[in-house]
Amino acid sequence: MLDETNIHLAIDVNDDTGFEPEKMVRCSSCEHELTKPSLAIQPHEHTFRNPVGMTFHVALYSDAPGAISVGEPTMLATWFPNYAWSLAICAQCKTHLGWWFHGADKFAGLITNRITT
């Protein structure tokens, strides 16, 4: 017979509350975590062409801690007025992922076919 003082309630630590952790934006080459989708800047995706005619589909993020800035920022052929750019590479595998834009604030433009969610 069970004594009421010895009854314990089971707590389901895997309770389905509908909450799922945010998926990360990752480098397509090595799966290194670059940023969170919640850091996307709206409008989020843009298509640009550089001076030699290469076209890039780019997604903008207010921060991308997994992508490091390489080189001295330059205003040469910038896509955003008053923003200098530098290369953005994966901190783990060093793949070119896009560009960091430096101005009144800093943001990353990541090439969409070089990242995954």
CYANA upper distance limits for C-alpha pairs under 8 A (distance plus 0.5 A):
  2 LEU  CA      6 ASN  CA      7.43
  2 LEU  CA      7 ILE  CA      7.71
  3 ASP  CA      7 ILE  CA      7.41
 22 GLU  CA     36 LYS  CA      7.73
 22 GLU  CA     37 PRO  CA      8.17
 23 LYS  CA     36 LYS  CA      7.45
 23 LYS  CA     37 PRO  CA      7.78
 23 LYS  CA    117 THR  CA      6.91
 24 MET  CA     33 GLU  CA      6.66
 24 MET  CA     34 LEU  CA      7.70
 24 MET  CA     35 THR  CA      6.55
 24 MET  CA     36 LYS  CA      5.40
 24 MET  CA     37 PRO  CA      7.06
 24 MET  CA    117 THR  CA      6.29
 25 VAL  CA     33 GLU  CA      6.57
 25 VAL  CA     34 LEU  CA      6.09
 25 VAL  CA     35 THR  CA      5.73
 25 VAL  CA     36 LYS  CA      6.08
 25 VAL  CA     37 PRO  CA      6.86
 25 VAL  CA    115 ILE  CA      7.06
 25 VAL  CA    116 THR  CA      6.11
 25 VAL  CA    117 THR  CA      5.07
 26 ARG  CA     30 CYS  CA      8.49
 26 ARG  CA     31 GLU  CA      5.57
 26 ARG  CA     32 HIS  CA      5.78
 26 ARG  CA     33 GLU  CA      5.01
 26 ARG  CA     34 LEU  CA      5.67
 26 ARG  CA     35 THR  CA      7.67
 26 ARG  CA    115 ILE  CA      5.98
 26 ARG  CA    116 THR  CA      5.68
 26 ARG  CA    117 THR  CA      6.59
 27 CYS  CA     31 GLU  CA      5.29
 27 CYS  CA     32 HIS  CA      5.78
 27 CYS  CA     33 GLU  CA      7.16
 27 CYS  CA     34 LEU  CA      7.13
 27 CYS  CA     90 CYS  CA      7.27
 27 CYS  CA     97 LEU  CA      8.16
 27 CYS  CA    114 ARG  CA      6.78
 27 CYS  CA    115 ILE  CA      5.20
 27 CYS  CA    116 THR  CA      6.82
 28 SER  CA    113 ASN  CA      8.20
 28 SER  CA    114 ARG  CA      5.70
 28 SER  CA    115 ILE  CA      5.24
 28 SER  CA    116 THR  CA      6.08
 29 SER  CA     93 CYS  CA      8.04
 29 SER  CA     95 THR  CA      7.83
 29 SER  CA    114 ARG  CA      7.79
 30 CYS  CA     92 GLN  CA      8.08
 30 CYS  CA     93 CYS  CA      6.98
 31 GLU  CA    116 THR  CA      8.50
 32 HIS  CA     66 GLY  CA      7.60
 32 HIS  CA     90 CYS  CA      7.96
 32 HIS  CA     91 ALA  CA      8.42
 32 HIS  CA     92 GLN  CA      6.98
 33 GLU  CA     66 GLY  CA      6.29
 34 LEU  CA     64 ALA  CA      5.79
 34 LEU  CA     65 PRO  CA      6.37
 34 LEU  CA     66 GLY  CA      4.34
 34 LEU  CA     67 ALA  CA      6.30
 34 LEU  CA     90 CYS  CA      8.03
 35 THR  CA     39 LEU  CA      7.65
 35 THR  CA     61 TYR  CA      8.27
 35 THR  CA     63 ASP  CA      7.22
 35 THR  CA     64 ALA  CA      5.02
 35 THR  CA     65 PRO  CA      6.70
 35 THR  CA     66 GLY  CA      6.98
 36 LYS  CA     40 ALA  CA      8.09
 36 LYS  CA     64 ALA  CA      8.23
 39 LEU  CA     61 TYR  CA      5.82
 39 LEU  CA     62 SER  CA      6.02
 39 LEU  CA     63 ASP  CA      6.98
 40 ALA  CA     44 HIS  CA      6.54
 40 ALA  CA     59 ALA  CA      8.03
 40 ALA  CA     60 LEU  CA      6.29
 40 ALA  CA     61 TYR  CA      4.81
 40 ALA  CA     62 SER  CA      6.85
 41 ILE  CA     60 LEU  CA      5.91
 41 ILE  CA     61 TYR  CA      5.75
 41 ILE  CA     62 SER  CA      6.64
 42 GLN  CA     60 LEU  CA      8.21
 44 HIS  CA     59 ALA  CA      5.92
 44 HIS  CA     60 LEU  CA      5.87
 44 HIS  CA     61 TYR  CA      8.21
 45 GLU  CA     57 HIS  CA      7.50
 45 GLU  CA     58 VAL  CA      6.05
 45 GLU  CA     59 ALA  CA      4.88
 45 GLU  CA     60 LEU  CA      6.93
 46 HIS  CA     57 HIS  CA      6.26
 46 HIS  CA     58 VAL  CA      5.73
 46 HIS  CA     59 ALA  CA      6.93
 47 THR  CA     55 THR  CA      7.44
 47 THR  CA     56 PHE  CA      6.11
 47 THR  CA     57 HIS  CA      4.87
 47 THR  CA     58 VAL  CA      6.54
 48 PHE  CA     55 THR  CA      6.09
 48 PHE  CA     56 PHE  CA      5.79
 48 PHE  CA     57 HIS  CA      7.00
 48 PHE  CA     58 VAL  CA      8.02
 48 PHE  CA     79 TRP  CA      7.91
 49 ARG  CA     53 GLY  CA      6.22
 49 ARG  CA     54 MET  CA      5.91
 49 ARG  CA     55 THR  CA      4.75
 49 ARG  CA     56 PHE  CA      6.72
 50 ASN  CA     54 MET  CA      5.98
 50 ASN  CA     55 THR  CA      7.06
 50 ASN  CA     77 ALA  CA      7.91
 51 PRO  CA     77 ALA  CA      7.59
 56 PHE  CA    111 ILE  CA      6.93
 57 HIS  CA    111 ILE  CA      6.25
 57 HIS  CA    112 THR  CA      6.38
 57 HIS  CA    113 ASN  CA      8.29
 58 VAL  CA     98 GLY  CA      8.12
 58 VAL  CA    109 GLY  CA      6.10
 58 VAL  CA    110 LEU  CA      5.75
 58 VAL  CA    111 ILE  CA      4.98
 58 VAL  CA    112 THR  CA      6.02
 59 ALA  CA    109 GLY  CA      5.96
 59 ALA  CA    110 LEU  CA      5.74
 59 ALA  CA    111 ILE  CA      6.90
 59 ALA  CA    112 THR  CA      6.63
 60 LEU  CA    107 PHE  CA      7.50
 60 LEU  CA    108 ALA  CA      6.16
 60 LEU  CA    109 GLY  CA      5.02
 60 LEU  CA    110 LEU  CA      6.88
 61 TYR  CA    107 PHE  CA      6.33
 61 TYR  CA    108 ALA  CA      5.71
 61 TYR  CA    109 GLY  CA      6.99
 61 TYR  CA    110 LEU  CA      8.28
 62 SER  CA    106 LYS  CA      7.50
 62 SER  CA    107 PHE  CA      5.14
 62 SER  CA    108 ALA  CA      6.89
 63 ASP  CA    106 LYS  CA      8.21
 63 ASP  CA    107 PHE  CA      6.28
 63 ASP  CA    108 ALA  CA      6.80
 64 ALA  CA    107 PHE  CA      8.41
 64 ALA  CA    108 ALA  CA      6.98
 66 GLY  CA     90 CYS  CA      6.76
 66 GLY  CA     91 ALA  CA      6.07
 66 GLY  CA     92 GLN  CA      8.38
 67 ALA  CA     88 ALA  CA      6.19
 67 ALA  CA     89 ILE  CA      5.74
 67 ALA  CA     90 CYS  CA      5.15
 67 ALA  CA     91 ALA  CA      5.83
 67 ALA  CA     97 LEU  CA      8.11
 68 ILE  CA     88 ALA  CA      5.90
 68 ILE  CA     89 ILE  CA      5.91
 68 ILE  CA     90 CYS  CA      6.85
 68 ILE  CA     91 ALA  CA      6.16
 69 SER  CA     86 SER  CA      6.61
 69 SER  CA     87 LEU  CA      6.15
 69 SER  CA     88 ALA  CA      5.32
 69 SER  CA     89 ILE  CA      7.16
 69 SER  CA     99 TRP  CA      8.07
 69 SER  CA    100 TRP  CA      6.75
 70 VAL  CA     86 SER  CA      6.49
 70 VAL  CA     87 LEU  CA      5.66
 70 VAL  CA     88 ALA  CA      6.78
 70 VAL  CA     89 ILE  CA      7.70
 71 GLY  CA     86 SER  CA      6.32
 71 GLY  CA     87 LEU  CA      7.17
 72 GLU  CA     86 SER  CA      6.77
 73 PRO  CA     84 ALA  CA      5.78
 73 PRO  CA     85 TRP  CA      5.32
 73 PRO  CA     86 SER  CA      5.09
 73 PRO  CA    101 PHE  CA      8.41
 73 PRO  CA    102 HIS  CA      7.64
 74 THR  CA     78 THR  CA      8.26
 74 THR  CA     84 ALA  CA      5.24
 74 THR  CA     85 TRP  CA      5.85
 74 THR  CA     86 SER  CA      7.16
 75 MET  CA     82 ASN  CA      8.21
 75 MET  CA     83 TYR  CA      7.20
 75 MET  CA     84 ALA  CA      4.87
 75 MET  CA     85 TRP  CA      7.00
 76 LEU  CA     84 ALA  CA      8.11
 78 THR  CA     83 TYR  CA      7.38
 78 THR  CA     84 ALA  CA      6.87
 78 THR  CA     85 TRP  CA      7.12
 80 PHE  CA     84 ALA  CA      8.40
 80 PHE  CA    101 PHE  CA      8.48
 82 ASN  CA    103 GLY  CA      6.63
 83 TYR  CA    101 PHE  CA      6.17
 83 TYR  CA    102 HIS  CA      5.64
 83 TYR  CA    103 GLY  CA      5.01
 83 TYR  CA    104 ALA  CA      8.22
 84 ALA  CA    101 PHE  CA      6.10
 84 ALA  CA    102 HIS  CA      5.61
 84 ALA  CA    103 GLY  CA      6.95
 85 TRP  CA     99 TRP  CA      6.71
 85 TRP  CA    100 TRP  CA      6.00
 85 TRP  CA    101 PHE  CA      4.96
 85 TRP  CA    102 HIS  CA      6.52
 86 SER  CA     99 TRP  CA      6.02
 86 SER  CA    100 TRP  CA      5.78
 86 SER  CA    101 PHE  CA      7.14
 86 SER  CA    102 HIS  CA      8.50
 87 LEU  CA     96 HIS  CA      7.66
 87 LEU  CA     97 LEU  CA      8.42
 87 LEU  CA     98 GLY  CA      6.63
 87 LEU  CA     99 TRP  CA      4.95
 87 LEU  CA    100 TRP  CA      6.60
 88 ALA  CA     96 HIS  CA      6.64
 88 ALA  CA     97 LEU  CA      6.12
 88 ALA  CA     98 GLY  CA      5.49
 88 ALA  CA     99 TRP  CA      4.94
 88 ALA  CA    100 TRP  CA      6.12
 88 ALA  CA    108 ALA  CA      7.98
 88 ALA  CA    110 LEU  CA      8.26
 89 ILE  CA     94 LYS  CA      5.68
 89 ILE  CA     95 THR  CA      5.82
 89 ILE  CA     96 HIS  CA      4.95
 89 ILE  CA     97 LEU  CA      5.65
 89 ILE  CA     98 GLY  CA      7.40
 89 ILE  CA     99 TRP  CA      8.43
 90 CYS  CA     94 LYS  CA      5.11
 90 CYS  CA     95 THR  CA      5.83
 90 CYS  CA     96 HIS  CA      7.17
 90 CYS  CA     97 LEU  CA      6.98
 97 LEU  CA    110 LEU  CA      6.01
 97 LEU  CA    111 ILE  CA      6.23
 97 LEU  CA    114 ARG  CA      6.45
 97 LEU  CA    115 ILE  CA      7.95
 98 GLY  CA    108 ALA  CA      7.93
 98 GLY  CA    109 GLY  CA      6.10
 98 GLY  CA    110 LEU  CA      4.96
 98 GLY  CA    111 ILE  CA      5.78
 99 TRP  CA    108 ALA  CA      6.32
 99 TRP  CA    109 GLY  CA      5.74
 99 TRP  CA    110 LEU  CA      7.02
100 TRP  CA    106 LYS  CA      7.49
100 TRP  CA    107 PHE  CA      6.29
100 TRP  CA    108 ALA  CA      4.94
100 TRP  CA    109 GLY  CA      6.73
101 PHE  CA    106 LYS  CA      6.03
101 PHE  CA    107 PHE  CA      5.87
101 PHE  CA    108 ALA  CA      6.59
101 PHE  CA    109 GLY  CA      7.95
102 HIS  CA    106 LYS  CA      5.19
102 HIS  CA    107 PHE  CA      7.48
110 LEU  CA    114 ARG  CA      8.06
110 LEU  CA    115 ILE  CA      7.82
111 ILE  CA    115 ILE  CA      7.32
112 THR  CA    116 THR  CA      8.11
